[in-house]
Amino acid sequence: MATGNIYWNDLHNALVQNPLMPAYWDKSPDANGFTPTLDGLANDQANPLAVMFYRSNYSNLGNKDNTLVGNVYMELEPIEDLKFRSSYGLDSWFGHGRSWTPTFALGVLFSNANDGASQYQYLGANLTWTNTLTYERTFGDHNINALIGNEVYKNQINNSVGGSMANTRFGLPEYAYLNNVDKTDVNSINTFGADYAAGGGGLLSYIARAQYDYKEKYLLSATMRADGSSNFAKGNRWGYFPSVSAGWILTNEDFLSNNNGVLDFAKFRGSWGQNGNQSIDNFIYSSNIAYLNPGYYFGDTKPISGATAVPARVTNPDVTWETSEQLNFGLDARFFNSRLDFTADWYKKTTKDWLVVAPIQGTSGAGAPYINGGDIENTGYELMLSWNDNIGDFKYGATISGAFNKNEITKIANSDGIIQGPSSVLSQGTASVSRAEVGKPIGFFYGYETDGILQTQDEVAAYVKPTDGTPYFSDQRPGDVRFVDQNQDGVIDESDKKMLGNPNPDFELGIQLNAEYKGFYANVTLSGKYGMQVMQSYRSFADRFDQNYTTEIFGRWHGAGTSNTLPRLSSVSNRNTNWISDIYMQDADYLRINNLTVGVKLGDYISDIKLFSDIKVYAAINNLYTFTNYTGMDPEVSFGHDASWASGIDLGLYPLPRTVMFGFSVDF
């Protein structure tokens, strides 16, 4: 199922499908009974079920995907307390597949006159070789542990080859092989083949670590990593990542040795450290070549005879490691014979030299490069409280956890400190909805603030510029959106856009409850997120009547007092829905029952049966219910269209399924 933007989203296509088109039609010319496109009314709206069927039904004709993972190791102790370990690991994947494209004729823009066959094969392997030398020794009350080592990670091979061609000889999926196509016209054969490991990239790492504790009361650890990656150009390949942590176990101190069963364990801890991210495509810093066919034109009538080689993307040899730096302080404690657990953490995480695809102008003539685009800071704290106890045969427990987080971009590596998201996200022709900007959370929603809907002609007459008293728009009328003039300059333009909402939650909640009585037990897990917003649009074009609406449209403005949130309908495109504003935005707070499990342990009831030690029978429901005011199918929206740093865009999100399971287990 396609789950991308408005151009690649099957559920979205179904939501906007013309309501006059049934899924199936008994008089359909299609062999599978799909209703054809309503040519003349909406010839670009193909039957979404037919699209999925003809795209995917024959895409897996005995495909095989295999993975092989393994490692061997050797460990030696040349002298007492000194150990040498060498391990060699393999991560390999290989497989093959074929597919068949059938013929169909379901509309002017949705037809395929010639069937076709395609085949592919692939083989890949990554190798890891790790060598470490460890020394561990106790001197009285002092314990030390030291390690040095290195690791080589190599992309040994990543081959993929395949081909496709139209006009099979038999017109049946079981014979859809490239040997069974008409190869008279060799120019119609499409082939591909490459080693995406590019001859073998990889990672070389050196590691050093030292750990110390005194009487298991004072703990100290320090680590240093040096990593060299072939993903970056010479001079930028090496990153250095230190870390240090310390802990103090208070309950091992003499002054807390007699706590009368109140405080069983307490530990203060703190840490600071860095780690690196080099997750970009291999050798993307260099001038990779792409081919265009037909190629370059000299004038308007003289194409060159072969394919044209062009730069695949703008190069950036200066791109280097992204570094994540985190400072953390925490407390772990247990009370009342370990019935009460408490954990608290405060953290500050800073991502430096953020690896991101740079926005560039189309005149660059090539794809956008990766850059070190800026710094991102996350600060927050996490709390966990747990109680476990029993009253006779009744056992029970409860755990509640909460996390507060603030996200902020502190640096963008360009002149204006802004990275714009792509346009045409909520619907065709709309402006960017997501933004990255210094001082704001990553991927925040950006657009026009509104102040309700113009209800009457009197309100229309009162919606005027503060500068000269004339209407903001010459065509404004009842049912139009009242946009807020933020700077009061008498013009609604780009300078009036502002931060509308944040797709990142302020607070995350987790709850676990469990109970058991004489073998009968129940567990429930809940989770929730609060303080986040979602931008929702189930439209490909903002104002197009041959596309369907959700039932929300019945609450639109259609007379004074009927709606103050949804504008009037229009037969032409206009600013009410073409301008990105908060009319698309909803709060997406929710609390979800993730899992409910009930069951019985029969061990105590079958103690006379020596063959079994225990039998457990249970039933479980995943995604039982979600408490939310969000009107979409799922408030937890991670999709961020074509920008990896964005989220919270609901264009037709496939909902989380509810699963009911029954099971039993037997212990012998």
N, C-alpha and C positions, 0 to 999 in steps of 0.2 A: 504494500500500500504506500502510495506517495504521500509524504507528510511534510512537504516543504512550504515554499511561499505560494502566493495565489496562482502561480503558473504550474505548480507541481504539488497538488494537494487534493487527493481524491475525496476526502470528506468535505472539504470546502466546495469542490465542484458539485457534490450532491446537494449541499445546502443552498447553493445559488441556482440550481437547475430550474428551468422553466416548469412551473407547476402543471402545465397542460400536457407534459410528457409523462406517460406511464413508463414504468421500468420495462414491461413486456407488452407485446401486442400480438394478438392471435393472427393478424393479417400481415405481420411483418415479413418483408422479403429476406430477412436474416435467418440463417439456418438455426440459430439458437434462440430466436424469438425476441431479440432486443428491439425496442422501439427505435426507429431511425431518428436522426436529427430533424428538428422542425425547420427545414429549409424554407427561407422566405420570411420566417419570423425570428429565428435565432439560429442561424446556420453555423455559428461558432460554438454552440453548446451541445456537445456530444453526450450521449447517454453515459453517465458515469459508471454504471455496472458493465456496459459494453467495453468502455475504455480499460477497466481493470481486467476484464476477461481476456480481451485480445492482446493486452500487453503482457499478462502474467501467466495465463493458463497453460501455455506451452513453453514457459521459460525454464522449466526444470525437467528435462527428459533424462532422468538417471544421473543427475549431477552428483559428484562425489567431492566432498571437502574433508581433508584429513589433516590431523595435527600430530606431531611426534615431539615429545618433550622428554628430556632425560639428562642425567649428569652422572659422572663418576668422580670419585675423590680418593685422595691418598692422605693419610695423616701419620706423621712421624714425631717422636719425642727423642731428639738426639741427646739432650741432657734433661735432668729433672726440672720440671716446671716450665720447660720451653717446648712448644709444639709448633710444628710446621704442617700446614694443610694446603693442598693444591687440589682444586676441583675444575672440571671441564664440563661445560654444559652445552646442550644443543636444543634449539627451538626451531622446529622445521614445520612447514606447511606445504601441502601439495594437493592437487586435485584437477578435475576436468569437468566439463559440462557442455551441453548443447541445447539449442532451443529452436523452435519453429515459429515463424510468423505466418498465420493463415491469411487467406483473402477474406475481405468483407467489404460491404458497400452500404454504409449507414448514413451517408450525407455527402454533400459536395466537399466539405473539409474533413470528413472522417471516412476514409475509404482506403483500401489497399488492393490494387488490382493483381499484384504478383506476390505469391508466397515466397518464403525465403528460409534458409537454414544458416545457423551460425554454430561455431565450435570454438572452444578455448581450452587451454591448459596452463597451469601455473606451478611453479616450484620456488620455494624460498627457504632460507635458513639463516639464523643468527647464531653466532658462536660466542661463548663466554668462557674466559679462562681467568680464574681467581687464585692468587697465592697470598697466604697470610702467615705471619710469624707471631705467636702469642706467648707472652710470659706472664705467669700468675704465681704470686708468692705471698705468704703471710709471715709478718715479722711481729710476733707478740700480738698486740691489739691492732696492728696496722695491716691492711689488706690492699694489695696493688694488683692491677691487671693492665698490661700494655699490649698493644697490637700495632703492627705495621704490615702493609700489604699493597698489592696493586691488582688491577683488574683490566682485562682487555675485552671489549665488546665489539664484535665485528659483524656488519651486514654482509655476510658471505655471498649471498645470491638472492635475487628476487625477480625471477624470470616470469614473464607472462606473454603468451602468444595466442593468437586467434584470428578468425576470419569469418566473413559472412558473404552471402551472395543470394540473389533472388532467383526465382524460377527453378524449383526442385523438379525432378523428373517424375516423382510419384504423387506429390501433393498430399502427403500424409506425415504426421509427426514421427511415427516409428521409423521412417526412412529419411529423416531430416539430418543427413550428413553431407559434408562438403563434396564428397565423392559423387553424390547423387544430385548434382546441380548441372545446369547447362553452362559450360565454361567456354562457349563460343566467343563471347565478348569478354576478354580478360580484363578490360578496363573497368568492368562492373564488379570485380572482386574487391572487397574491402578487407584489408588485413592490418594487423598491428602486432608489434613485438618489441619488447624492451627488457633490459635488466635494470629495474628501478633501484637496485643497490648501487648502480653507477660504478661498477667495478670494485665495490667494497669500501663503504664508509664505516665509521665506527666511533668508539669512545675509548680513551685511555685514561685510567684513573689511578691515583696514588692516595693511600689512606693511612692515617696515623691516629691512634686513640689511646688515651690513658685514663684509668679509673682508680679511685682511691677511696677507702672508707676507714674510719677509726671507730672501733667497737660497734660498728653498724649504727652509729649515731650521726656521724658527719660524713656526707657523701659528696664526692667531687668527680666530675668527668669532663674531659676535653677531647675534641675531635678536630682533625684537619683533613680536608679533601682537596685534591687538585685534579681537575677534570679537563681533558682536552678532547674537543669534538671536531670531526671533519665537516660538520654542518656549517662551520664558519671559516672565513678566509684566514690565511697565515697572518699572524700578528693579533688575531682576535679569538683564537681557538681555545685558549686556556682560561679557566675560571677557578678561583680559589675560595673555598667555603669553610670557614671555621665555625665551631660551636662549642659552648661550654654550659654545664649545668651543675647545680649544687643542691643538696638536700640536708635537712636537719630533722631527725626523728626525735621529737621531744619526749615521747614516752619511754625512751631508753635512757633518759637522764635520771639520776638518782633522786632528784627532788620531785619526780613524778612517778616513782616506782610504786608508791602505795596510793592508789586513786580510788579505792573502795568500789571498784566496778563501774565507775561513772565514765571515765575517759580510758578507753582500751588502747587506742592508737591515735597518734597525731604526727603529722609530717608537714613541715614547710618545705617548699621546693621553688626553685627558680631556674630559668634557662634562657639562653640567648644563642641564636645560631642562624646560619645561612645555608641555603641549598640552591641549586641551579636548575634552569630549564633551558633545554636546547631543542625543543620540539618544533622544528620547522623542517621542510622538505630537504632532502640531501642536496648539497651543492647549489642551493637556490641563490646563494650570494653571487654566483658566477653568471656569465652570459649564456644561458641555455638557449637553444634554438628550437623554434616551432616552424611548421610548414603550412603554407596556405595553397589551396588548389581549388579553383583557378588562382593563378598567381597575380603578380603585379601588372598593372595596365600602363602602357605608355600612350598617353592620350586617352581617347574614349573608345578606340576600335582596335587597339593593337596589344592584346594580351601576350605575355611570354608563353612559350610552348609548354613549360614544365611548372612544377611547384616552386613557390617562392619561399626562401628561408628568411625568417624574421626573428628578432629577439622575442623570446617568450615572455619576458617581464623586464622591467627596469631593474638594473643591477644595484646592489648595495653591499659592497665589500666591507663596509664598516659595521655591519650588524654583528652582535656578539651575545653573550649569555644574558638571560634574564635571571635576576637574583631575588630570591624571597628571603627576607630577614624577619625573624620573629623573636619577640621578647615576651616571656611568660612567667607569671608568679602564681603559685597555687597552694592550697591547703587540703590535705586529706585527713579525715578524722572518723573514728568509730567510737560509739558510746553504748553504755548499758549492755555489756557483754555482747557487743557487736550487733545488737538489734537495730541500732540507728547508725546509718552511714551518712556522711556529709562531705561533699567535695566542692571547692570553689576555685575558679581560675580567672585570672585577668590576662589579657593578651593584647599585643600590638604587632600586627603583621604588615610589613611594607614590601610591596613588590616593586623592585627597581629595574629600570631598563626593560619595561614591558614589551614583549615580542608581539607585534600586531601588524596586520597588513595596512600599509599607508594608503589613505585616500589620495588619488591623483586625478588629474584632468584627462579626458579622453584624447586630448592632443598629444599625450605622451606616446601613443602608438604601440604600447605594450602593456602587459599586466602589471599590477601594482607590486612593489617590493615589500618584503618584511623590513621593519625598522624597530629600533628600540624606542618605543613611542612615549614613554613617560613612567611615572611612579604612581602606585595605588596603595592606599593605606586602609587597613581594616583594624578597628579597635573594638573591644567588647569584653564581656565576661560571661562565664558559664557557671551554673549552679546545679547541684544534684543533691536530693535528699531522699533517703530510702529507709523504710522501716520493715523489718521482718520479725514475726513473733508467732507464738502458738498459744491457744487456750485449750488445754486438754488435747483432744484429737483434731481440733480445728487449727489449721495452719493458714496464715495469711501474710500478705506482703504488699507494699505499695512503694513505687518509685516515681518521683516527679523531677524532671530536669527542665531547665530553661537556659536559653542562650540569647544574649543581646549583642547586636553587632551594628557598627556604624562604618559605612564604606564611603571613601572619599578619594578622588583623584587629586594628587598634589602637584603633578607635573605632566604636561603634554609637550612633546618635543617638536613644536612648530611655532610659528610667530603669533598665532592668536589663541593658543592653548585649547583648541577644540578639534575633535574628530566627529564628523557627521556620519550618521548611519545612512544606509541606502534609501532611495526614494521608491515610490510605488509599492509600498509595503501593505498598508491597510486597504488600499484599492488602487486601481490603475490611475496614474497621474497625480497621486498625492505626494506631498513632500516627505522628507525624512521625519521619522517619529522618535528615533532613539539617538542619544547623543552622549559623547564623552567630553567632559569639560572640567578644567581645574576648579576645585572647590565644590564639586558636585559628585553624587554617587555615580558609579559606572553604569552606562546604559539608561540613564533617566529619560523620562518621556518629555518631549519638548514640543510646544505648540501654543495655541491661543487659549487664554482663559475666557470662559463665557459667563454671562450673567443672565441666564435664562433665555426664554423665547419671547419675542415681541408678540403680545397677545391681541392688541387692538390697534386701530388706526391712531388713537391718541398716543399709545406708547411708541408707535412708529414716528409720529411727529415729534415726540420728546427725545428720540435717539439722535442727537445732533452733536456736531463738533463743538468743543469748548472754545475754539478759536474764533469762529464766525457765526455759529448758530445754524449752519446748513446741515442737511442730512449727511451721515457718514457715507451712505451709498445711495446713488440716484434711483436704484430700483428696489430699495428696501420696502418690505410689506409685512403684514401680520403673518406669523408663522416662521419668520426668519430668526436666526440666531443673533443674540445681542453679544457681540465681541467686546472685550474690555480694552479700552485705550490706555495702556499701562503708563505711557509717558505724557498723556494728555496733549499731544501735539496735533490732534484733529485728523490723524491718518492711521488706519489700521494696516500695519505693514510688518516686516520682519522684526523691527525694533520692539514690537509689542509681544513677541513670543517670550515664553518663560518656562521654567520647570513646572510641569503639571503633576508628575507623580514619580514613584520610584518602584521598579519591579523587584527590588531586593527587600526582604522582610526585615523589620526592626527587631522582632522577637520570634524565637522558635520554641515550641513547647513539646515535651514528651511525657507520657504517662504510661506506667505499667502497673497493672493490678493482678493479683493472683490469690487463689484460695483453694484449700484442699481439706476434705473431711472424709476420713475412713476410705481412702482410695478414689473418691470422686473429686475431680478438680476442674477449675476454670481459670483461664488466663485471658486478659484483654490488653491490647496495646493501642494507644492513641497518639496522634501527632497533630500539631497545628502550627500555622504560620500567621503572623499578624503584622499589620503596618505596611502591606505591599499593595500595589495596584497592577491592573492588567489592562492593556489596550485590546479591545475586541472589535473585529470587523468580519462579518460573514458576507461580504460583498466583493465582487471583482471590479465592479464599476459603481461609483457612489450613487448615481441616479440613472438606473436603467430598468425599465418596467418589465422587460422580458426575462429578468432574473428574479428568482424567488427571494422573499424576505422571511425572517423568522416571525413568530406571532408577536414579537415585541413591537412590530410596526403598527399594530392596532392601537397602541398607546401614543401614536404620533400626535402632533398638533393638527387639529382639523376644525378649529373654532376656538374662540376666546375661552380660556380656562381649561382646555382639554389636556394640555401637556406643557410643562415648563422645561423639559429635557430633550425631547425629540422634535426636530423641526418638521415643517410641512413637507409633503412629497412634491416632487417637481418632475416634469417630463424632460428637463434639460439639466445638464451639469451646472452646479452653482457652488458658491462659497460655503453654504451651510454644511455640506458634507465633504466637499473637496479640500477644505482647509482642515489641517490637523488641529483638533481642539479637544477639550475635556469631555465632549459629548460621547467620545469613543471609550472613555476611561471608566473603570469600575474598581471599587475596593474588592480585594480578593482574599480577605481573612477567612480562615477555615479551621475546623477541628475535625479530624478524620479518625474513625475507628478502623485502624489498619488490620487488626486481626482479633478474632474471638475464637477461642478453642475451649471445648468442653470434652471431658473424657472420664474414663474410669480405669484404675489399676486393679487388676483382679488377683494380684499375687497373694494377698492375705486370704482370699476366698477359695483359692485352689491349692492351699499348702499341703493338702493330702495327696495331690497329684505330683509325684516325684519327677515326672518328665519335664515339667515346666517350672521355672522359677518365677515368671511373671508374664502376664498377658495384659496388654494395654489396648483399649478401644477408644477412639476419639473422633470428633467432628470439628472441622475448622472452617471459618469463613474469612476470606481476605477481602479488604475494601468493603466492609459491611455498610457503612453510611458516612456521609460527609455533611457536617453542619456548616452552611455558608449561605450568604446572600448573593453570591456571584451567580449570574444568569447563564453562564456558559456551561459546558459539559464537565469541566474540571478546573478548579481554581489554581491548581499547581501547574503553572505554564512556564516551561523552561525555554520554549522556542524563541529565538531571537532573529528570525529571518536570515539574511545573508551576512550578518556581522557576528563573529564568534563571541564578542564581548557583550552582546545585547541579550535580552530575555523579556518575558512577559508579553509576548505578542500572540494572541489567540485568533487564528484565521480559520479555525475548524480543527480543533485539537481532538485526536482520537482518545476517547476517555479511558481511564484506568478500569480494567475489567473487574467484576466481582467474581470470586472463585470460591466454590463450595467443595470441600474435600472430606472424605470419610476414610478412615484407616485403622489398622491394628498392627501391633507388633508383638512378637513372641520371643521371650528370653528362655533359653534352655539351661 
